[in-house]
């Protein structure tokens, strides 16, 4: 804050519940006094002529002591106050921009002088007056009129910010008010989303909307949320992916489609996982996973340039470049290198693969096949080490029920994941288009589900029927938008990239 800014309000950091109750009671009494005086503490409308940012842009650098003669009407939340006898300094905050109100009592009309006595830090306030620079050079508005726009009953934290993450995540409105970094992240997020949407549209993709309530959980291996439709008297599932509906559109003759929206997975929470998250999912007829790699690289680069103006990033104190071309390497080759087993193959005896897992302290199950065992080795030993953008190629058939078998390698699929800073950012396939192969794999998934695997998929007859109508070669992609925001905003916890993350109920 500048020299003209007030000291923090002493009642903005209550030490306990009784102190808070006292503050709220005092402010409620002010509300009653305002109403008795004929002032509506919660008016229905106000019309500023300028935003605080516009005033600053037009007059930044104004020489100390200059009076412009320009009158404006501005509004914002009152975040600071200092009283010096016949002079009061107020500070308004609007969309991350502060502006001082320079308030000599003699310049205020009678209603404004009376209102000034009832104002608290946290109130919403409108002001009309002349733009000037004080003797110390602080850009200000000298109001003649003040208008209360919304009386705040609860105090704000001290002006230097809010550090308690529990409060920040539960009370995002408070976080956005007092934490500049929160405003930075959530101003960046829409730029990222807009960049993704514009790049997809530029490439000829059509944005569509598919159902969120699904009769059958499918499109990914994950435990779904279950709800019940009373009129139909049937269970429905919040979608875990829009994949199968989007590919039905490909079968219907829409060659390039994408959807940007929420998906839901009934899993635990962590710094990388929220049960509901935002995904960009797309499908392009006639493409394979090599084409989708080019698209994925372009999407991340477009988002970085539009949001930050650069492809050279710093994430958690370490540099990472999105300049490309991104590295491409087979999953099996990465596991061979990590385990020191250059001849490792998917047709090795299962006992040998289990022993390899045990040597590297990788948990495993006796009912896992070779593909699952190799995947577990990769996830435990390799994935977290891949800092620079890396396309990890050719995932085992066993763990990729919707991907096309590799055109030359019998044990793997044409699937990749993009890993950056040790995290998965995208998952993509040359899509499986053979309906008989797809039915067999879904039946295997259904059998696993019946045996107790809550993340396995069911047989989706409407989707199989669409495949039997005929599905052209197709390249599919899913990009985790929240993780991309985390990368570009340089935040390590997904709760810092989602406005209202899922939290345990308050006790």
Number of C-alpha atoms within 10 A of each C-alpha: 11 9 9 22 20 19 15 18 19 11 18 18 15 17 9 8 9 10 13 18 13 13 18 16 14 12 20 16 14 19 21 14 14 18 12 10 12 9 16 17 20 13 12 8 6 14 9 14 14 14 18 23 15 13 19 18 10 9 15 12 12 18 16 14 14 14 16 12 10 10 16 19 22 26 25 23 22 24 26 23 21 16 12 9 8 9 13 18 20 23 22 26 22 18 15 18 14 20 24 25 28 26 25 17 17 11 16 18 13 13 14 19 18 14 16 18 9 16 20 23 26 24 23 23 20 22 22 20 23 20 25 25 24 20 12 12 17 23 26 26 27 25 25 20 19 23 20 23 20 17 24 21 20 19 21 24 23 18 18 11 16 18 12 9 12 9 12 21 19 18 13 17 12 17 24 21 22 22 18 16 15 20 15 13 21 17 15 18 22 13 18 25 19 14 21 23 20 15 17 22 15 10 10 12 20 17 15 12 13 17 11 17 18 20 15 18 25 27 19 20 19 19 19 25 17 15 13 12 10 8 6 8 8 10 14 19 20 22 26 26 26 27 22 19 19 24 29 20 18 23 21 14 13 16 18 25 23 25 22 20 16 17 18 20 22 17 15 8 16 11 11 14 18 21 18 19 19 18 21 21 23 26 29 25 20 14 18 20 23 17 14 23 23 12 16 21 18 18 19 21 21 21 26 25 17 16 21 16 11 15 19 14 19 14 16 11 8 9 12 17 16 20 16 13 10 18 12 14 14 14 23 25 17 19 24 17 13 15 17 10 12 13 10 17 17 18 11 11 11 16 11 12 22 20 13 17 19 13 10 13 12 17 12 16 9 9 8 13 18 23 22 20 24 25 19 17 26 21 14 17 17 18 21 15 14 17 16 17 24 22 25 23 24 24 26 28 22 19 15 22 24 23 26 25 24 17 9 9 11 11 17 24 27 26 30 27 23 24 23 25 20 16 18 22 21 23 21 26 30 28 27 23 21 16 18 12 15 20 18 13 20 22 16 18 21 18 16 16 15 13 10 10 15 14 19 22 27 20 20 18 12 13 19 20 12 19 23 14 12 17 22 19 17 24 28 28 26 23 24 16 23 23 26 22 26 21 22 22 25 17 17 15 14 20 23 24 24 22 19 14 19 15 13 8 6 5 3
